[in-house]
Amino acid sequence: MPDTITIIIPKPKYEIRWQQIYIPQFGGPILVPIMGYDIRVVAKVSGELSGVLRGYFIPEVVFMRRGISLKEVNVVFEKEIYTDRAAAEAASVFKQVCATPMDWRRAIALDSSELGILANDIRGLFYLDKIREILSYCEKRNGLLVHDFNELLKEMHCTEQELKQHLKNNEFLASSLKKILTQLMS
């Protein structure tokens, strides 16, 4: 019998082979089982290996946003998993955005003070690169799935209702960004 090792990780939220999950996709979610865990070993303490769960292996290739690109993957992250079909269907709705190339350039190139206007607190400024990344992806795809829009809201540290209020009350925010975000909320 070959030598084996043990890697200690926090208990994953979803079970291998038992858990059926939904993954939001353009055109509707797909239902797949979890086939395995993607684990990264991060330390060796007192002779024991410890790791972190990076994602979940699934038996099908799906299309997911990775950075500013749409990639074919067979490993999904916990934040991309839905256990409720209705929530997964809502997350799979595509919100189209029509904007000029100049609007996109202006919206993505905003400085931290302009994007920071949308954040509820200073923590939002830490995620400016992520916000720009999602906006760049939105430009390439001419819109976002609701799932990706919800991720954008998380990076901005606000809810959709708070964002609507920010856009309504703030005349200093760049009109190009307002135009894009307003379309994503419709």
C-alpha positions, 0 to 999 in steps of 0.5 A: 500500500502506498504511503498516504498523507493527511491534510487538515482543512476546515469542514467544507460547506458542501459534501462530495457526491451527495450534494447537488448544486446549481451553477448560474449560467447564461440561459439558465442554471445547471444542476451538478453534483460535487465530485471533489475538493480543490485544496491548497496546502498552506502550512506544516505545523507539528508535522501535520499539513494544513490546507484551505479549500479553494473550490469544488470539482464538478463533472461538467465544464461551465462558463464562469467569470475569472477576472475580466474573462469568461473561462471554461472551468470544472472547479467552482468557488463557494460563492458561485454555488446555489442550493436553491433552484429559484435563486440560481435561476434569478442569478442566471438572468443576464442584464444587458448594458448599452454604453459607448466606448467612451462611457466604458473608458470613463467608468473604468478609469475613475479614480478612487474618490469617484468610485469611493462615493459608492462605498458605504465606508472606506473598506470599499476603496480596498476593492477598487481593482475588483470593481474595475475588473468586474466593470471591464468584464461587463464591457466585454460581455455587454452586461452581467449575469445577476450573479456577477452584478451581486458580486459587484455590489459586494465589492462596493459594500452596498445593497442594490437599494443603497446603490440606487439611493447613492446614484439618486443623491450624488450629482458628483458621480460621473455620468458614465458610471451612473449610466452603466450602473442604472442599466444593471439595476433595471 
